[in-house]
């Protein structure tokens, strides 16, 4: 499904260079193809802002070829931003007021970094609730990623996330629990998903909230679930949008924080992500960093260029298939006027006619 370059957002250029299909807006306007307008509420910090744009735009662009995608990026003013990020947002993002006035067919809300033990204390808490409440009345379906899932589970379903004994990060095998649901139609019954988080919403909590759990892992927990109606709210607890190198970038950042004395704990290696050979390389690098800290010398360079070519991506195809199913169902039931969530005859309480 082609993405429409409806602005000069650098992510469009980057994706085009990767081989993604990106069409100019003037050409799109002359094609007799249905438009779908998808909002991307980007809550990620400055350092991850552009990467998150590319990751979700890539997933959207690789999905079902039934429409032209117009992606509308916005964020929340309450998030603290540096000068460069503010300039980027001013140039390429819309405001929530503009989004609300024009309407959306679908919405994706990303994860975010948090600084307080209770999500309700975060500065973005109330404005995020405002966006979510608006989306439920006005958008066909909203997809929540990671932290956004935890926030909605807390304020809408009364289920607070729980702190894990240690960070859950790596690539984990998952099983489809409900093979009849349209979101997992044609998807492998077992597949991988990356996770990276300190907190968890347990399977029992999803059940207590009467949500539909579609995909889970014995090790990593619930990944994919929906609201009781089966579609209006879709929840990811993992990170299927991640690039092949996303976890190594996170690991490198944490290793260098330790090397520079900004952290007292050496980070654990992401699970099921590196080969045994690479794990041995990383163990040797850990010893070198420990020696450098002890001697107060310059830490050794992280061997990223050696590791990156060995990494495998075992999740993107399945993520693409699930996004394709999501977009396809939105296409089938959304109104042609993007300010209205459903075409005539669709029951908002049972939009996919699942029961």
LUMTOR-19936 format. One record per residue: x negated, y negated, z of N, C-alpha, C, O in turn; residue number from 0. Coordinates in steps of 0.05 Angstrom, whole numbers. Atoms other than C-alpha are relative to their C-alpha. Layout:
BEGIN
       nu       nv       nw      cau      cav      caw       cu       cv       cw       ou       ov       ow    nr
        X        Y        Z        X        Y        Z        X        Y        Z        X        Y        Z   NUM
...
//
This chain:
BEGIN
       nu       nv       nw      cau      cav      caw       cu       cv       cw       ou       ov       ow    nr
      -17       24        0        0        0        0      -18      -25        0      -34      -28       18     0
       19       23        1      -33      -65      -21        5      -21       21       28      -28       27     1
       -1       23      -17      -48     -119       28        0      -25      -17      -15      -26      -37     2
       -1       25       14      -32     -189        4      -18      -20       15      -15      -25       39     3
       18       20      -12      -87     -241       17       15      -26        1       12      -44      -16     4
      -17       23       -3      -38     -293       41      -14      -23       14       -2      -44       20     5
       17       22      -10      -95     -335       70      -29        6       -7      -34       27      -20     6
       29       -4        6     -171     -342       65      -14       14       24      -38       12       27     7
       11      -14      -23     -181     -298      127      -24       17       -9      -21       33      -28     8
       24      -15        8     -252     -269      123        4       30        0       -9       44      -15     9
       -5      -29       -1     -225     -200      141       10       11      -27        3       34      -34    10
       -8       -9       27     -192     -196       72      -24        5      -18      -24       25      -32    11
       24       -2       16     -259     -207       38      -16       25        8      -25       40       -9    12
       15      -22      -10     -293     -156       83       13       27       -9       -1       45      -17    13
      -14      -25        7     -240     -103       69       -1        5      -30       -3       28      -39    14
        2       -3       29     -242     -116       -6      -27       12       -7      -29       28      -25    15
       26      -10        5     -317     -104       -5       -3       30        8      -21       44       -2    16
        0      -28       -8     -303      -37       30       16       18      -19       16       42      -17    17
      -16      -16       19     -258      -16      -28       29        0        4       44       13      -10    18
      -28        2       -5     -191      -33        2       14      -16      -23        2      -33      -35    19
      -15       15       21     -136      -57      -46       11      -26       13       29      -25       30    20
       -9       27       -9     -126     -132      -33        8      -15      -25       -8      -19      -43    21
       -9       15       24      -84     -172      -82        4      -29        8       14      -35       30    22
       -4       28       -5      -82     -248      -87       30       -6        2       46        7      -10    23
      -28        7       -5      -18     -282      -65       14       -7      -26       38        0      -30    24
      -14        9       24       -4     -312     -134        7       24      -18       28       23      -32    25
       -7      -24       15       -6     -243     -166       23       15       13       41       25        0    26
      -21      -14      -15       37     -213     -111       28      -12       -6       48        3       -7    27
      -25       13        4       91     -264     -124       13        7      -26       37        4      -30    28
      -11       -7       27       99     -239     -196        5       30       -2       12       40      -24    29
       -5      -28        1      105     -166     -177       28        6       13       35       -6       33    30
      -27       -6      -10      175     -137     -168       -1       23       21        8       45       16    31
        4      -20      -21      158     -101     -103        9      -12       26        5      -36       31    32
      -10        9      -26      190     -107      -34      -22      -10       18      -43        3       20    33
       19       10      -20      153     -149       17        7       11       27       30       15       34    34
       -3       -5      -28      143     -127       88      -18      -19       16      -42      -21       10    35
       16       20      -16      121     -179      139       -5       12       28       13       17       43    36
        8      -13      -25       82     -150      197      -17      -20       17      -36      -32        7    37
       15       17      -18       58     -191      256      -22       15       14      -18       39       20    38
       21      -12      -16       -8     -177      291       -7      -19       22      -21      -39       18    39
        6       17      -23      -12     -207      360      -27       10       11      -28       31       24    40
       27       -8       -6      -87     -204      372       -8      -12       28      -12      -36       30    41
        7        8      -28     -103     -207      447      -29        6        7      -37        1       30    42
       27       -8       -6     -174     -183      442      -18      -25        4      -13      -46       -6    43
       18       23       -5     -232     -227      467      -15       -8      -25      -14        6      -45    44
       12       12       23     -273     -270      421      -18       19      -16      -17       21      -40    45
       20      -17       13     -328     -218      407       13       22      -17        1       32      -36    46
      -14      -22       14     -276     -167      383       22      -10      -18       37        6      -29    47
      -22       12       14     -228     -215      349        1        9      -30       21       20      -39    48
        1       -7       28     -250     -204      277        0       30       -5       13       39      -24    49
        1      -29        3     -265     -130      285       28       12        3       35       30      -12    50
      -27      -10       -5     -195     -118      312       18       -7      -24       35        9      -32    51
      -15        7       25     -165     -156      252       -6       21      -22       13       31      -33    52
        7      -18       21     -203     -111      204       11       28        5       21       41      -13    53
       -9      -27       -6     -185      -47      240       29        4       -5       37       24      -17    54
      -29       -3        4     -110      -59      240        8       -6      -29       26        7      -39    55
       -6        6       28     -109      -90      171       -7       24      -17        8       31      -36    56
        7      -24       15     -145      -28      145       21       22        3       29       34      -17    57
      -20      -21       -5      -95       19      177       26       -7      -15       39       11      -27    58
      -25        8       14      -36      -21      149       -4        3      -30       14       14      -44    59
        5       -1       29      -67      -26       80       -2       28      -12        3       32      -35    60
        3      -27        9      -81       48       76       25       17        2       26       40       -6    61
      -24      -15       -4      -10       68       92       18        1      -25       10       -7      -46    62
      -19       -6       21       51       86       50        3      -22      -21        7      -46      -14    63
       -1       19       21       53       52      -18       29       -6       -8       38        3      -30    64
      -28        6        6      124       25      -15        5      -30       -1       27      -39       -7    65
       -5       28       -2      114      -50       -7      -26      -16       -1      -47       -5       -1    66
       23       18       -3       68     -110       -6        0       -9       29       21      -18       40    67
        2        8      -28       43     -126       64       -9      -28        3      -31      -35       -6    68
        9       26       -9       41     -196       89       -5        2       30       14        7       45    69
        7       -3      -28        5     -195      156       -3      -28       12      -18      -45        2    70
        0       26      -13       17     -254      202      -14        2       27       -4       15       46    71
       15       -2      -24      -36     -262      256        7      -23       19       11      -45       11    72
       -4       21      -20      -23     -299      321      -12       10       26      -18       34       29    73
       11       -7      -27      -49     -299      393       15      -17       21       35      -30       15    74
      -13       15      -22      -31     -330      460      -18      -22        9      -42      -18       13    75
       16       23       -8      -54     -399      481      -13        4       27      -33       -9       34    76
       10       -3      -27      -65     -375      552      -26       15        2      -39       15       23    77
       26      -14        0     -125     -332      532      -23      -20       -4      -22      -38      -21    78
       23       18        1     -191     -368      544      -17        7      -25      -25       30      -29    79
       15       -4       25     -228     -377      478      -24      -20       -2      -23      -42        9    80
       22       18        6     -295     -406      457        5      -17      -24       25      -13      -38    81
       -4       19       22     -304     -460      405        2       14      -27       19        7      -43    82
        0      -14       26     -319     -412      347       26       15       -4       38       14      -26    83
      -25      -15        3     -258     -369      361       23      -19       -3       42      -13      -19    84
      -21       20        4     -214     -430      368        2      -11      -28       24      -14      -39    85
        2        9       28     -237     -454      300       12       21      -19       27       15      -37    86
      -10      -22       16     -223     -386      270       31        2        2       44        5      -18    87
      -28       -2       -5     -154     -383      301       16      -23      -13       37      -19      -25    88
      -13       23       12     -136     -453      279        1        2      -30       20       -8      -43    89
        1       -2       29     -156     -436      208       18       22      -12       29       19      -33    90
      -12      -23       12     -124     -368      199       24       12       14       38       29        4    91
      -22      -11      -16      -72     -355      253       24      -19       -1       22      -43       -6    92
      -25       15       -3        0     -377      260        6       -3       30       -6       10       47    93
       -9        2      -27       34     -400      323       24       18        5       37       27      -14    94
      -23      -16       -5       87     -359      358       26      -14       -8       45       -1      -17    95
      -24       15        9      138     -414      344        4        4      -30       27        7      -39    96
       -2       -4       29      123     -406      269        9       29       -6       26       33      -23    97
       -8      -28        3      129     -330      275       29        3        6       44       16       -9    98
      -27       -2       -9      194     -336      312       20      -12      -20       41       -1      -25    99
      -18       14       19      224     -384      261        3       16      -26       25       18      -37   100
        0      -14       25      204     -343      200       10       29        2       22       40      -17   101
       -8      -28       -4      217     -273      229      -21       20       -9      -40       13      -23   102
       18      -21        7      181     -207      222       16       26       -4       37       30        8   103
      -11      -27        3      198     -137      198      -11       19       21        3       37       31   104
       13      -17      -19      149     -105      246      -21      -16       15      -29      -38        6   105
       20       15      -16       99     -125      300      -19       21       12      -11       42       21   106
       20      -15      -14       34      -96      326      -13      -18       22      -20      -41       16   107
       13       15      -22        6     -119      394      -24       15        9      -22       38       17   108
       26      -14       -6      -67     -103      408       -4        2       30       12       -9       46   109
        9        0      -28     -101      -88      473      -13      -26        7      -15      -44      -10   110
       12       24      -10     -136     -140      515      -19        6       22      -17       27       35   111
       17       -3      -23     -191     -148      566       14      -12       24       27      -33       22   112
      -13       10      -24     -166     -157      637      -21       -6       21      -42        6       21   113
       19        8      -21     -199     -189      697       11        3       28       -3       -1       48   114
      -13       -2      -26     -150     -175      754       12       28        4       19       41      -15   115
       -9      -27       -5     -127     -111      788       29        5       -8       36       28      -14   116
      -29       -2        7      -53     -124      774        4      -16      -26       -2      -39      -27   117
       -5       14       25      -33     -140      703       18      -24        3       16      -44      -13   118
      -19       22       -4       22     -185      729      -14      -26        8       -1      -48        7   119
       15       23       -9      -32     -233      754      -16      -13      -23      -27      -35      -21   120
       14       11       23      -63     -243      685       14      -24      -12       39      -25      -11   121
      -11       24       11      -53     -310      651       19        5      -24       37      -10      -29   122
      -16       -5       24      -24     -277      589       26       15        7       42       20      -11   123
      -22      -18       -8       29     -237      629       27      -11       -9       41        2      -24   124
      -27       11        7       90     -283      622        3       -6      -30       24        0      -41   125
       -4        4       29       78     -305      550        1       26      -16       15       27      -36   126
       -2      -26       13       67     -232      530       29       11        3       40       22      -16   127
      -27       -9       -5      134     -215      562       19      -14      -19       38       -3      -29   128
      -17       16       17      166     -271      522       -1       11      -29       20       14      -42   129
        2      -11       27      139     -243      456       13       27       -2       28       33      -21   130
      -12      -27        0      160     -171      474       30       -2        1       44       13      -14   131
      -29        2       -1      230     -192      493       12      -11      -26       33       -2      -35   132
       -9       10       26      237     -232      429        0       22      -21       18       24      -37   133
        3      -21       20      212     -173      388       23       20        2       32       30      -19   134
      -20      -20       -3      263     -126      417       27       -8      -11       43        8      -20   135
      -25       11       11      320     -171      395       -1       -6      -30       19       -7      -44   136
        3       11       27      291     -192      328      -17       16      -20      -17       10      -43   137
       18      -15       17      241     -141      301        8       29       -1       16       40       19   138
       -9      -28        4      256      -72      273      -15       19       19       -3       36       32   139
       16      -17      -17      198      -38      310      -25      -14        8      -37      -28       -8   140
       25       12      -10      139      -60      353      -18       23        9      -10       41       24   141
       21      -20       -7       75      -19      361      -18      -13       20      -30      -34       15   142
       17       10      -21       37      -29      426      -26       17        2      -24       41        2   143
       26      -13       -2      -37      -12      432      -12       -3       27      -15      -25       37   144
       16       -1      -24      -72        9      496       10      -18       23       31      -12       35   145
       -8       18      -21      -68      -50      545       29      -10       -4       43      -13       16   146
      -28        9        5       -4      -74      512       20       21        8       41       15       19   147
      -17      -22       -9       26       -6      525        3        0       30       24        2       41   148
        0        0      -29        6      -10      598       17      -24       11       31      -21       31   149
      -15       23       -9       36      -80      605       31        5       -3       46       -1       15   150
      -29       -5        5      104      -60      574       10       22       19       33       20       29   151
       -8      -21      -18      106        3      616        5      -11       28       22       -1       43   152
       -3       12      -26       98      -40      678       25      -18        2       41      -15       19   153
      -21       20       -3      146      -98      665       27        9      -11       47       -1       -2   154
      -26       -8       11      199      -62      624       10       26       11       34       30       13   155
       -8      -27       -9      198        9      651       -7        6       29       -2       27       39   156
        6       -3      -28      172       -1      722      -21       21        6      -22       32       28   157
       21      -21       -3      112       46      712      -27      -14       -1      -37      -22      -22   158
       27       12       -1       45       18      735      -21       19       -7      -20       43        0   159
       22      -17        7      -18       45      706      -16        7       25      -15       -8       45   160
       16       -9      -23      -65       82      753      -30        1       -8      -37        8      -30   161
       29        1        4     -140       74      760      -11       29       -2       -5       46       15   162
       13      -26        3     -180      134      734      -25        1       17      -37      -19       24   163
       24       -2      -15     -238      162      774      -25      -11      -14      -43      -22       -1   164
       21       12       16     -284      141      718       11       -7      -28       33        3      -35   165
       -9        9       26     -278      109      649        5       24      -18      -11       42      -20   166
       -7      -21       20     -243      154      598       -7      -11      -27        7      -28      -38   167
        7        9       28     -279      144      533      -14       23      -14      -30       38       -3   168
       10      -20       17     -296      188      476       21        7      -21       40       -8      -25   169
      -19       -9       21     -260      227      421       12       26       10       -2       45       14   170
      -13      -22      -13     -208      276      447       20       13      -19       33        0      -35   171
      -19      -16       16     -167      331      415       29       -3       12       32       -2       37   172
      -28        4       -8      -91      321      418       18       20      -14       12       30      -35   173
      -20      -18       11      -29      363      404       26      -15       -4       34      -30       13   174
      -27       11        5       37      342      373       20       16       17       22       40       14   175
      -19      -13      -18       91      357      426       28        1      -12       43       20       -6   176
      -26        0       13      152      339      385       -4       -1      -30       -7      -23      -42   177
        6       -2       28      143      363      314       23       -9      -18       20      -11      -42   178
      -24        8       16      213      341      292        2      -30       -4       18      -39      -20   179
       -3       29        2      202      266      301      -12      -10      -26      -34       -2      -34   180
        9       11       26      195      226      236      -28      -13        1      -42      -13      -19   181
       26       13       -2      133      190      262      -24       19       -4      -45       11      -12   182
       21      -19        3       93      254      261        6       20      -23       -6       42      -24   183
       -6      -18       23      123      285      198      -25        3      -18      -37      -17      -26   184
       23       -5       17       68      317      157      -27       -4       13      -48       -2       -1   185
       25        5      -14       15      304      210      -10       27       11        6       45       18   186
       12      -24      -12      -33      358      233       11        5       28       14      -15       43   187
      -11       -6      -27       -7      393      296      -21       -5       21      -14       -8       44   188
       21        7      -18      -75      381      328      -19      -19      -14      -25      -15      -38   189
       18       19       12     -120      321      316      -14      -17       21       -6      -16       45   190
       15       16      -19     -170      274      348        9      -29        1       21      -39      -18   191
       -6       29       -5     -160      204      377      -22      -10       18      -28        2       39   192
       18       13      -19     -212      158      408       15      -13       24       37      -23       20   193
      -11       14      -24     -198      132      479      -23      -17       12      -47       -9       10   194
       19       16      -14     -233       77      518       15      -17       20       25      -39       14   195
      -15       14      -20     -201       56      583       -7       10       28      -16       32       32   196
        5       -6      -28     -207       55      659       26        9       14       25       19       36   197
      -26       -4      -13     -132       64      672       17       18      -17       12       22      -41   198
      -16      -20       14      -78      114      653       30       -2        8       36       -7       31   199
      -29       -6       -6       -2      121      647        3       29       -4        0       39      -27   200
       -1      -29        1       10      194      663       25       10      -14       44       -5      -17   201
      -23      -13       13       56      241      626       25       -1       17       47       -6        6   202
      -24        0      -18      102      244      687       13      -28        0       37      -30        3   203
      -11       27        0      110      168      685       15       -6      -26       36      -18      -24   204
      -15        3       25      131      169      612       27       15        2       48        5       -6   205
      -24      -16       -4      181      224      630       20      -14       18       44      -15       13   206
      -18       14      -19      208      184      689       13      -24      -13       36      -30       -6   207
      -12       23       14      219      124      644       18        9      -23       29       -8      -37   208
      -17      -12       21      257      171      596      -10       -8      -28        6      -11      -47   209
       12        5       26      209      156      539       -5       27      -15       -6       48       -2   210
        4      -24       16      197      205      482      -30        3       -5      -42      -13      -20   211
       29       -4        4      125      232      485       -3       18      -24        7       41      -25   212
        3      -15       25      104      256      416      -27       14       -2      -29       35      -13   213
       27      -10        2       29      267      423      -15       -3       26      -14      -24       38   214
       15        2      -25      -15      283      483      -24       19       -1      -26       37      -18   215
       24      -16       -2      -82      313      503       -2       11       28        5       -3       47   216
        3      -11      -27      -96      360      561      -21      -16       16      -19      -17       40   217
       21       15      -13     -158      318      576        5      -30        1        1      -42       22   218
       -3       29        2     -141      248      553       27      -11        7       31      -35       10   219
      -27        9       -7      -67      246      570       17       -8      -24       11        0      -47   220
      -19        8       22      -10      215      529      -13      -19      -19      -27      -38      -10   221
       10       19       20      -29      181      464       24      -14      -13       24      -39      -13   222
      -22       11       15       36      170      426       27        5       12       33       28       19   223
      -27       -3      -11      106      157      453       17      -22      -11        8      -41      -24   224
      -19       21        9      168      117      436       20       -6       22       23        8       42   225
      -22        7      -18      224       82      472       22       21       -3       22       37      -21   226
      -21      -21        1      287      124      487       15        2      -26       24       24      -33   227
      -15        0       26      319      104      421      -17       13      -22       -6       19      -44   228
       16      -14       19      260      136      385      -16      -16      -19      -32       -5      -34   229
       14       16       21      233       77      345       -5      -29        7      -25      -40       -2   230
        2       29       -4      244        6      371      -27       -8       12      -38      -29        5   231
       26        5      -12      180       10      413      -16       25       -3       -8       47        4   232
       19      -22        5      121       54      394      -25       -5       17      -36      -27       15   233
       23        4      -18       64       64      444      -24       17       -7      -21       42      -10   234
       26      -14        2       -9       82      432      -15       -4       26      -16      -27       36   235
       18        4      -23      -52       95      493      -29        4       -8      -47       -5        6   236
       27       -2       11     -112      114      451       -5      -22      -20        9      -41      -22   237
        8       21       19     -147       75      396       -4       12      -28      -26       15      -37   238
        3      -11       27     -132      107      328      -10      -20      -21      -19      -12      -42   239
        9       20       19     -150       41      295      -31       -3        0      -42      -16      -18   240
       29        4       -2     -224       47      316      -14        8      -25       -7       27      -39   241
       18       -7       21     -278       47      264      -18       23       10      -18       30       34   242
       18      -22       -7     -328      105      263      -21      -10       21      -29        6       39   243
       22       10      -17     -379       60      299       10      -15       25       -6      -26       40   244
      -10       17      -22     -332       27      350      -10        9       27      -18       -8       43   245
        9      -10      -26     -351       72      408      -30       -4        5      -38       -9       27   246
       29        4       -4     -425       67      396       -6      -30        5      -25      -36       20   247
        4       29       -6     -419       -9      395        6       -6       30       -8      -20       43   248
       -7        4      -28     -384       -6      463      -22       11       18      -30       -1       38   249
       20      -13      -16     -435       43      490      -26      -17        1      -39      -20       22   250
       24       17        2     -493        0      466        2      -25       17      -17      -32       31   251
       -4       25      -16     -464      -62      499       -3        7       29      -15       -9       44   252
        2       -7      -29     -457      -26      566      -28        8        7      -38        2       30   253
       28       -8       -5     -527        4      561      -18      -25        3      -34      -26       21   254
       17       25       -1     -558      -65      547        7      -17       25      -10      -31       35   255
       -7       14      -24     -519      -95      605      -16       12       24      -26       -3       41   256
       15      -14      -21     -552      -43      651      -30       -7       -4      -43      -13       16   257
       28        5        5     -620      -55      618       -8      -28        9      -31      -33       18   258
        5       28       -7     -615     -130      631        7       -6       29        5      -29       37   259
       -6        4      -28     -594     -120      703       27      -12        6       33      -21       28   260
      -26       11       -4     -523     -144      692       20       21       12       42       14       20   261
      -16      -22      -11     -496      -76      715      -18       18       16      -41       23        8   262
       17      -18      -16     -521      -28      769        4       29       -8      -10       46        2   263
       -6      -28        8     -491       34      737       -5        5      -29        5       -9      -46   264
        5       -7       28     -516       67      674       26       13      -11       37       30        3   265
      -25       -9       10     -456       81      630       -1       30       -8      -21       39      -18   266
       -1      -27       10     -434      153      617        2        1      -31       11      -18      -43   267
       -1       -3       30     -441      178      545       29        6       -8       42       23        4   268
      -27       -7       10     -374      177      507        2       30       -7      -16       41      -20   269
       -3      -29        3     -348      248      505        7        8      -29       22       -6      -42   270
       -7      -13       26     -344      292      442       -4      -19      -24       10      -19      -44   271
        5       21       20     -374      235      400      -27        4      -13      -30        0      -37   272
       27       -3        9     -448      249      394       -8       30       -2        3       46       12   273
       11      -28        2     -484      313      371      -19        5       23      -27      -14       37   274
       19       -7      -21     -529      350      419      -27      -13       -4      -39      -22       15   275
       26       13        6     -590      322      384        1      -29        8      -18      -39       20   276
       -2       28       -7     -565      251      392        2       -4       30       -8      -24       40   277
       -1        2      -29     -548      263      464      -28        2       13      -34      -12       33   278
       28       -2      -10     -620      284      475      -15      -26       -5      -31      -35       11   279
       12       26        7     -643      220      440        8      -21       20       -8      -37       30   280
      -11       19      -18     -598      179      485      -10        4       29      -14      -15       44   281
       11       -7      -26     -623      215      547      -29      -10        3      -37      -21       24   282
       28       10        0     -695      198      528        0      -31        2      -16      -43       15   283
       -2       30        0     -674      125      516        8       -9       28       -2      -30       37   284
       -7        7      -27     -642      124      585      -24        0       19      -27      -17       35   285
       24       -2      -17     -707      146      617      -19      -24       -6      -31      -35       12   286
       17       23        8     -745       91      578       11      -25       13       -5      -42       21   287
      -12       24      -12     -696       39      603       -4       -1       30      -11      -22       42   288
        6       -2      -28     -703       63      674      -28       -8        7      -33      -22       26   289
       28        7       -4     -778       57      669       -4      -30       -4      -19      -42       11   290
        3       29        6     -772      -13      639       11      -17       23        0      -37       30   291
      -11       14      -23     -727      -35      696      -18        0       24      -21      -19       38   292
       18       -3      -23     -774       -8      747      -25      -17       -2      -34      -29       17   293
       25       16        5     -834      -43      716        6      -29       -7      -12      -45      -10   294
       -9       27        7     -793     -105      699      -12       -9      -27      -22      -31      -29   295
       10        6       27     -814     -102      626       24       -1      -19       46        4      -11   296
      -21        3       20     -775     -114      562       12       28       -6       -3       47      -11   297
      -12      -26        5     -724      -57      552       -4        9      -29       -6       -8      -47   298
        3      -10       28     -732      -12      491       25       -6      -17       47       -8       -6   299
      -21        5       18     -690      -25      430       19       24       -1       10       47       -2   300
      -20      -21        1     -625       15      427       -2       13      -28       -2       -1      -48   301
        5      -14       26     -633       69      371       25        2      -17       32       24      -27   302
      -26        0       14     -568       49      336       -3       10      -29       13       25      -39   303
        4       -7       28     -596       56      265       -5       30       -4        1       41      -25   304
        5      -29        1     -617      128      280       26       15        5       29       37       -7   305
      -24      -14       -8     -550      147      310       23       -3      -19       37       17      -25   306
      -23        6       17     -499      114      264        5       20      -23       28       28      -27   307
       -5      -18       23     -510      159      203        9       28        8       20       43       -9   308
       -8      -26       -9     -496      221      245       29        2       10       39       24       15   309
      -27        1      -11     -427      199      269       21        9      -19       20        3      -43   310
      -22       -8       17     -364      231      243       26      -14        9       29      -21       32   311
      -27       10       -6     -294      202      238       20       22       -4       24       32      -26   312
      -19      -23        0     -243      255      256       28       -8        7       45        8       15   313
      -27       10       -9     -182      211      269       14      -18      -20       38      -21      -19   314
      -12       21       16     -171      159      214       22       11      -18       43       -2      -20   315
      -20      -11       19     -132      204      165       27        4       15       48       -3        4   316
      -25       -4      -15      -81      223      219       12      -27        9       36      -30        7   317
      -10       27       -8      -76      151      244       14      -13      -24       35      -25      -21   318
      -12       11       24      -62      130      172       27       13       -6       45       -1      -14   319
      -25      -14        5       -8      183      165       22       -9       19       45      -13       10   320
      -20        9      -19       27      161      228        9      -29       -6       33      -35       -5   321
       -7       27        8       24       88      207       17        0      -25       36      -16      -27   322
      -15       -2       25       50      108      139       29        8        7       48       -3       -5   323
      -27       -8       -8      110      143      172       15      -23       13       38      -28        9   324
      -12       23      -14      122       82      216       10      -21      -20       32      -31      -18   325
       -6       21       20      120       33      158       23       10      -18       41       -6      -25   326
      -21      -11       17      163       79      115       27       -2       12       47       -9       -2   327
      -26        1      -13      218       82      166       10      -29        3       33      -35        1   328
       -7       29       -1      216        6      176       11       -9      -26       31      -23      -28   329
       -8        7       27      222       -2      101       29       10       -5       44       -4      -19   330
      -26      -12        5      284       43      101       23      -14       15       45      -14        5   331
      -22       10      -17      323        8      156        0      -30        6       19      -41       16   332
        2       28       -6      299      -64      161       17      -16      -20       22       -8      -42   333
      -16       17       17      341     -121      133      -18      -15      -20      -41      -19      -15   334
       16       15       20      318     -158       70       -6      -28       10      -25      -40        1   335
        6       25      -14      322     -221      112      -17        6       25       -6       18       44   336
       18       -8      -22      262     -214      159        7      -13       26       -6       -6       47   337
      -10       11      -26      298     -255      212       20       18       13       27       14       36   338
      -20      -19      -10      346     -197      221      -14       28        2      -27       36      -17   339
       15      -25       -3      321     -130      248       10       24      -16       -6       42      -23   340
      -10      -24       13      367      -81      212       19       -7      -22       33      -27      -22   341
      -20        2       21      407      -72      149       27        8       12       28       20       34   342
      -27       -6      -10      482      -65      157        4       30        3       -5       45      -14   343
       -6      -28       -5      505        1      186      -20       15       17      -16       39       23   344
       20      -13      -17      442       16      227        7       -5       29       11      -28       37   345
       -5        2      -29      454       29      301      -25       -7       14      -43       10       15   346
       25        7      -14      401       -9      341       -7       19       23      -30       21       31   347
        4      -19      -21      410       42      397       -9       27       -9      -18       44        7   348
        7      -25       12      396       99      350       -8       -4      -30        5        7      -47   349
        5        9       28      362       69      288       -8       22      -19       -3       19      -43   350
        8      -22       18      334      135      261       20       22       -1       15       43      -13   351
      -21      -21       -1      398      174      275      -11       26       10       -7       47       -2   352
       12      -23      -11      360      222      319       18       17       17       13       40       23   353
      -19      -14      -18      419      241      363       28      -10       -4       46        0       10   354
//
